[in-house]
Every structure is written in structure tokens, then in C-alpha cells.
Amino acid sequence: MTEDYLQINRANWDSRAPIHSEAPSYEVPELLADPQAISKVVAFDLPRLGELTGLDVVHLQCHIGTDTLSLHRLGAASVTGVDLSPASLTQARRIADAAGVAISYVESDVYSAPAALGRQFDLVYTGIGAICWLPRIDRWAQVVAELLRPGGRLFIRDGHPVLNALLPTELGPDPIDRQYQPHITGAGGSTISLELPYFEQAQWLMWSDESTYAGPGQVGSPTAVEWNHSVSEIITAVMDAGLHLTSFVEHDSTPWEAFPGQMTLDAATGEWRLIDRAERLPATFTLTATKP
């Protein structure tokens, strides 16, 4: 595996950063207007995130830092954001400065983070839409273990690997099982189906999309590459890195409209669910672990 993926994805996220900083879904004006406000993503995490007061926190793949700012507001003693995109970090620093808080931002890809940071932390936090940009989940888990102090913990909520393997599909003839389960999507209907790899592959998936999930605006460097990692691969990587798994929870919602036209927004949480039989889809997951 070459390191070309870093250049490709860095350019992609550099071109997304100014769009996202203005996008309503990132709620930057709301976060700056209220010094107690936190992002909807972190608000969703609260029941499983645990107490942050006094902790030394690192946020891997922090992008423009709205969740990083939220972690700071929850009482962390110090918060450090890490991202490979300098344009994203420019926006993150601007937001932190406007909020009047001291957050350290470091430019680094995930695998280089231990060397770039040179110290350990009480909490490693990773948010939505992060690990799909990494070719090896075992290396990610090893980085997390290196960054944690003894007794420290990992928190990650991310897109579920089942979600990452799905694409919208229009059906031809009725599925044969519809005679027994009439709620199954019928002929001519649109549904989601497993079309992409569920398990980690050596070869990346390449995409080119001039739009972004956060709203209007043309992405100047539309090419991006990603990988999926199965549930078993994620959990095994965490345990093989010497961490103790403390929870694994699956959720039927995601903070972005993963399948436009097939999801509905819960305005109270900012989360999207399938309109039709949301119970079918493990959309995101939360995993927590500790370092002995």
C-alpha cells in the first residue's frame, strides 16, 4: 500500500473544510453564540461518553473542530485535535479563537499521531466518519493504545460497517420471500442492498463527488478513497492492541442523511433514520475500551 491515499484524502478534506465551516449542519454560529452549547454529535454521545472533567483529551480526525470544542466545554482539562487536513485545522483554530478557548491543533495523519504528539492522554475520542479513511484498522487500534495512558480510555462512535457496505438499489421482480413477508420492498421499489465490501480489503474504494454531505457547495478536489472494516475486525483490533472492551452499542441513526430520500430527520437529536423499517439498519456504533 502506497501513501498516495493521504495526498488524495488530504486534498479532498482541504476542499471540504471551507464549505463545512459555513454549512448549517455544523452549527458554527450556534456554537459561537452560546458558550454552553455542544454539537449534536457530542450530545448524542453523552450517555456513553462518561465524565470529562479534568481529563487530558485527544480528538483524532477532528476536522473543523466543532466536536473538539464540545469536548472542551464538557470540562476537559486540555483538548488536542489532530487532523491531516491543514485547511480543516485553519477552520478549527478560527472557531476555537472565536469561542475564546485554548485548544491545541496538530496536523498529522492518524498513524503518525504518536510521534507528532509525543505524549499520552486520558481519553482518545474519535467521532463520526473517521475510520473509513484508514486502510488498516489494526494500525489504528495500535495508535490508540500508544496514545493512552494506563487507565485511559477510548471512545469511538462511527458509521456502522453494514451502513458503509450499502447502496440504494431499484428492484426488478418481486423478491420470492415477499409472499411470506409482504413488508419487503416490492417490484420497482427502491431499497438499500449490500453492494460494497463489508470486510477490510487491501484495495481502496475510490469515489469522486463534487458535492458534500453537509450541504451546498462544490468540492474542488472531489476524489476520495476509503475502506470498510467489519465489526469483528474493529473489536479484534482493539483487543489485540491490549485494550479491554467495555461496551459496544449499535444505533439505528446517523448524524447525516446517508441515503437521501430514504431517511427522515429527528429534529430533536439531529439524527437520521430510515423512513421504511428503520429497525433493519445498524447505522452507527459506539465502542468504548480502557487501557490496563
N, C-alpha and C positions, 0 to 999 in steps of 0.2 A: 504494500500500500504506500503510495507516494503521499507527500504532504500537500498536494495540489488542492485537496478539499478545503484546507484552511484558507487559501487565497480566494477560492470560489465563494465560500460562505462569508468570508470577511467582506468582500465587495458587495455581496447581496445584503448583508445586515447594515453595512455603511449606508447603502442607498435607501433602506427602510427607515433608518433612525429619524431623519427629519420629518418623515410622514407620520410616524408613530407619535412623535412628540406633540403633534397637533391633532391627533386622532381622538375623537370623543371617548372611545372605549378605554383609553389610557388615563383619562380623567385628570390630566395635569393641572388645569385651572382649579378644579375642586380640591385637589390635594394641597395646592398652594394657598387656597383661600381659608382653609381650616387646619390649624396646626395639630389637631387631634385626628384628622382623617387618615384612614388607611385604605389601600387598594382593595377592590372586591376580591381579588385573588387571595390576598393575605387574610382578609376577613373570613373567607371560606375555610382557610387553614386553621383558624384559631382553636377549634375544639381538639385538634390533634397536635398543635404546634408546641404547646407547653409554655412554661414561664421563660421569658427572655431577660428579665431584669438582671442587670449586672453581667450578662454574658458577652463574650467576645465572639462575634458572628462573622462568617464569610458567606457571601451570596455568589455562587458560581453561575456564570452565564446570566448576568444581571440585566443585560440590555440597557434600557434608558433609566433604570433605577427607581421606578415607581414602587416596586415591591421592596427594594432595598431601603428606601425612605420609610416605608411602612414598618419594617423590622426595627429601624432606629426608634420610631415613635412608640414601639411596644416596650421600650425600656432597656434595650441592649446597651451595654457599656461602650462598645465600639462596634461598628459595622464596616466591613470592607466588601466592595463589589468588584467582581472580576468578569471581564468580557474580552473577546478577541477583536471587537469592532471599535476602532478609535472614534468613529462618528457617534456610535451609541454612547460611549463614555463622555463625549463632549456634551451630549444632551443630559446625561445623568449628573454631571458636575454642575451644569446650569440649573437643573431642578433643585439639587441639594443647596446650592448657593442661594437660590431664590427662597427656599424654605428656611434658610438660616441655620442649617445643621452641618456638622462636621462628619462627612462620610469619605473614606478613602477609596479611590477607584484605581484599579490596576489593570493595565492592558496585558492580557495573556490568554492563550488557549488553555483549555481545561487541563490537558496532560502536562503542560509546563507550569501549572499554577504553584505546586510546592516550591519549585526553585524561584519563581517570581515573587512569591510572598515571603518565604524564608522563615515561617513560624507556624505555630499551630493555634487551633481555635476550639471554643467550647461547642459551637454549632456550625455545621455545614448545611446551608439551605440551598435547595435547587427547586425552581418553580416550573411552571407550565411551559412546554415546548422547548425543552433543553436537550435531553439525551439523544433525541433522534438525529442530532447533528454530529454525533460521535461514532466513529467506526467500531470501537471495541468497548463493550460495557464492562469487561473485567478491568481494563485500564482505568476507567472512570472510578470504579469502586476502590481500586488501589490508591488513587489520588485522594479520595475522600478519607481513607484510613490514614494516609500520611498527614493530612491537614488537621485531623482531630487529635486533641489531647486525650490522654487516658481519662475515661469518664465522660468524654464529649459525645455528642450525638449527631446523627444525620436525620434531616427531614427532606423528603422529596415528594412533591405532587407533580405528576406529569401526565401527558396523553397516554392512554392505555394502548399497549401494543395491538390489541384487537382493533381499536379505532384506526390505528395507523395502517392496518392492512386492508381497510375497506375502501371501496369506491362506489359512487352511485351507479346503478345499473337499471336499464329498462328491460322488463321481462317479455319473452315471446309467449309461447303457450302457457296455460295454467300449469303450475307445478303439480305433480301427481298427488302429493300429500295434501293438497288443498281440499280434497273431498273429505278428509278427516279433520282438518284444521282450517275452517273457512276464513279465519282471520289472516292467513298467509296471503301475501300480495299476489294478486291475480294477473292474468294476461294483459299486457300493455302497461302495467303499473310500474312505477319507479320505486326501487328499494336500494338497500346497500348490500354489497356482497363482498366476500373475501377474494380480492383480486391481486393483492400485493403480498410480499413475503411477511410472514409472521415472525419467523426466526431470523436471527442475525445472519447476514450474508457478507461475504468478502467484498462483493461488488456493490458500489453505491447505487441508489436510485437518483436519477437526475431529473430535475424539474426546471421549467422556465415559465415564470408567471410575472407579468408586468403589473399585476395588482397585488394587494396585500390584505391579509385577514382583518386588519384594523380599520379599514375604510378607504375612501377615495385617495388617489394619488398614484402616479406612475413610478414603478420601481426601475431605477436606471440600470441596475445590474441584476436582471431577472433570474439568472441561473443559480440554482442551489442544489446541493447534494445531501442525501440523508440516508440513514439506516434505521431499521427497526430492531428491537431487542425484546425477546419474549419475556413473559412473566418469570418463567423458570430461570432464564439466563440472568435477569436482573437480581432475583433473590439469591441465586447461587453465587453470583459475583460478589454480592455484599458479604455473604457468609465466608467465602473463600478469602476475602480481604481481612478476615479476622474480626468482623463486626458481629454483634449479636442483634438479630432481628427482633424488634419489639412490637411491631404492628404492620399489617398490610391490609388496606381497605380499598375496595373498588367503588366507584361512584358512577351514576348514570348521567352525569352532566359534565360540561366543559365550558370554560370561560369564553370561547369563541364559537361562531356558527360553523362547525366543522363540515356540515352538509347543507349548504344554502337551499332554502325552500323546503327542507325536510325537518327543520328544528324550530322550536319555539323558545322564546326568551322568558325567563323568570326575572322580572324587573327587580324584585327584592334582593336577589342574590347576584344578578348579572350572569347567571349560568344558563346554558342552552341544553335542551333535551330533545330527543326525537319526538316529533308530533305523534307518530304512529308507533305505539308499543315501545315506549322508552325503556321498558324492562329488558329489552333484547340486548342493549348495548352497554358494555363496560367502557365508559367514555374516558375516564381518568382513574388514576390510582394514587393513593398516598402510602408511602413506606417510611417507617422510622426504624432506626437502629442505634446502638450505642457501641462505643469502643471500650473494651475492658481496661 
